[in-house]
Amino acid sequence: MTFGGKFADSLVVDQLDKLSVSFLVNDLEIRRGGVAPNMCFGLARLGLRPVLVGAAGEDFADYRSWLERNGVDCDSVHISESKHTARFVCTTDTTMAQFASFYPGAMSDASQIELLPIVERVGAPAYVLIGADDPDAMKRHTEECRQRGYAFIADCSQQLAFAEGDLIRDLIDGAAILFSNEYESHVIEKKTGWSADEVLAKVGLQVTTLGKDGVRVTSSDGTSFEVPAAKDVAAVEPTGVGDAFRSGFLAALTWGTSLERAAQVGCVLAAYVVETVGTQEYDFTHEQFVARVRDSYGDEAGDEIGLYLSVPSASPAR
């Protein structure tokens, strides 16, 4: 939903303990979402075949059909017989501030999922991204990755608000990559009691999104750099932007690019999402995507990404 004013105009700071407000919204749109399907959709749009792992309800059939038509492997989704698929309800104002509610539903069954049978079906994973999910499921899947030697990515995101320090420490320790936005990185430090350097020492790579300012990438080997956001972005709605960045970043790593190039690909895919309403409503050809990489980050970047997306070089022969 979209609210045509500013939430802040209706909030009285010294009366927040008596908060009771309502907002007349301009529209209602029902969109596909969920952090894992969003990321899988983005990976598939860039030519990969991601495997979606999670729990959904019997109402998942239409969504499954959509994802499979767009290149996502849904054969490992657990279907609950008693709960609806999780739902996120969000209202955004003119400043892009948001109020949101989340119904977990079938997500509570995710802890029943074992990764080994999935790996036996599809082969060894490049990465297992453990995103915001049922806390017991996140803990189980993290531990299984450690035991079986699967490279895992910690992406606690929305669960950071509810998780205690012990759980966050367990989910992060040993991750190949830690994803967060800048605010979440401070929450991680506060709740774990670890300093920024101590967090980095627990993981191989920390990737921190900075909103309109792009992304910061820091490695435990001392490498640290920032990549600006893609150029000429006409922001419309922010939901799902972080998921899209992760898709682009991981797609590029899977191709074998440098970290800087991966961050650039992530920023370009994120630009497509912020320019549309909905998390999976964007569309582009591979030629259009490469052209946008070129416009934002130069011919060398465009030529390299074009190789992976089978787009002819637009640069003069050398």
BELHUQUI-V82079 format. One record per backbone hydrogen bond with DSSP energy under -0.5 kcal/mol. CO is the residue of the C=O (numbers start at 1). NH is the residue of the N-H. E is the energy in kcal/mol with one decimal. If there is no record, write none. Layout:
CO_NH_E, CO_NH_E
//
This chain:
1_92_-2.2, 2_26_-3.4, 2_27_-0.6, 5_94_-2.3, 6_9_-1.2, 7_10_-2.1, 8_11_-1.0, 11_13_-0.6, 12_15_-2.4, 13_16_-1.1, 15_18_-2.0, 16_19_-1.4, 23_25_-0.9, 24_4_-0.5, 27_2_-0.7, 29_31_-0.6, 32_279_-0.7, 34_38_-2.6, 35_39_-2.2, 36_40_-2.7, 37_41_-2.7, 38_42_-2.0, 39_43_-2.5, 40_44_-2.5, 41_45_-2.2, 42_46_-1.0, 43_46_-0.5, 43_48_-2.2, 44_47_-2.0, 50_52_-0.6, 50_73_-2.6, 54_78_-2.8, 56_80_-3.5, 57_60_-1.7, 58_61_-0.8, 60_64_-3.3, 61_65_-2.3, 62_66_-2.0, 63_67_-2.7, 64_68_-2.9, 65_69_-2.2, 66_70_-1.1, 67_72_-2.3, 68_71_-1.6, 72_74_-0.7, 73_52_-2.7, 74_77_-1.6, 76_54_-0.6, 78_56_-3.0, 78_80_-0.6, 84_106_-2.9, 87_103_-3.2, 88_90_-0.5, 89_101_-2.5, 91_99_-2.2, 92_3_-2.9, 93_96_-1.8, 97_93_-2.3, 99_91_-2.9, 101_89_-2.9, 102_104_-0.6, 103_87_-2.2, 104_107_-2.5, 105_108_-1.8, 106_109_-2.5, 107_110_-2.0, 109_112_-2.1, 110_113_-1.7, 115_118_-0.7, 115_119_-2.3, 116_120_-2.6, 117_121_-1.2, 118_122_-2.5, 119_123_-2.6, 127_129_-0.6, 128_130_-0.7, 128_153_-2.6, 129_131_-0.9, 130_155_-1.8, 134_137_-0.6, 134_138_-2.5, 135_139_-2.3, 136_140_-2.4, 137_141_-2.9, 138_142_-2.0, 139_143_-2.3, 140_144_-2.4, 141_145_-2.1, 142_146_-2.0, 143_147_-2.5, 144_148_-2.6, 145_149_-1.2, 145_150_-1.7, 151_128_-2.1, 152_176_-2.8, 152_177_-0.9, 153_130_-2.7, 153_155_-0.6, 154_179_-2.6, 156_159_-2.3, 157_160_-2.2, 158_161_-0.9, 159_162_-1.1, 159_163_-2.4, 164_168_-2.1, 165_169_-2.8, 166_170_-1.9, 167_171_-2.3, 168_172_-1.6, 169_173_-2.3, 172_175_-2.4, 175_204_-2.0, 177_154_-2.5, 177_179_-0.5, 178_207_-3.0, 180_209_-2.2, 181_185_-2.0, 182_186_-1.3, 183_186_-0.5, 183_187_-1.8, 184_188_-2.7, 185_189_-1.8, 186_190_-2.5, 187_191_-2.9, 188_192_-2.4, 189_193_-1.6, 195_199_-2.6, 196_200_-2.2, 197_201_-1.9, 198_202_-0.8, 199_202_-1.2, 199_203_-0.6, 200_203_-1.1, 202_174_-2.7, 204_220_-1.9, 205_178_-2.6, 206_208_-0.5, 206_218_-2.7, 207_180_-1.7, 207_209_-0.6, 208_216_-3.0, 209_182_-1.3, 210_213_-1.8, 211_214_-1.9, 214_210_-3.3, 215_227_-2.5, 216_208_-3.0, 217_225_-2.2, 218_206_-3.3, 219_222_-1.8, 223_219_-3.3, 225_217_-2.9, 227_215_-2.2, 232_234_-0.5, 233_235_-0.9, 238_241_-2.1, 240_244_-2.1, 241_245_-2.3, 242_246_-2.1, 243_247_-2.1, 244_248_-2.5, 245_249_-2.8, 246_250_-2.8, 247_251_-2.5, 248_252_-2.2, 249_253_-2.1, 250_254_-2.3, 251_255_-1.8, 252_256_-1.4, 252_257_-2.2, 258_262_-2.2, 259_263_-2.3, 260_264_-1.9, 261_265_-2.5, 262_266_-2.4, 263_267_-2.2, 264_268_-2.0, 265_269_-2.4, 266_270_-2.3, 267_271_-1.6, 268_272_-1.3, 269_273_-1.3, 270_274_-2.3, 271_275_-1.1, 273_276_-1.9, 274_236_-3.7, 274_237_-1.7, 276_278_-0.6, 285_289_-2.3, 286_290_-2.4, 287_291_-2.1, 288_292_-1.8, 289_293_-2.1, 290_294_-2.6, 291_295_-2.4, 292_296_-2.0, 293_297_-2.9, 294_298_-2.1, 298_302_-2.2, 299_303_-3.2, 300_304_-2.1, 301_305_-2.5, 302_306_-2.1, 303_307_-1.2, 304_307_-0.6, 304_308_-0.9, 305_309_-1.4, 306_311_-3.1, 307_310_-0.6, 310_312_-0.5
//
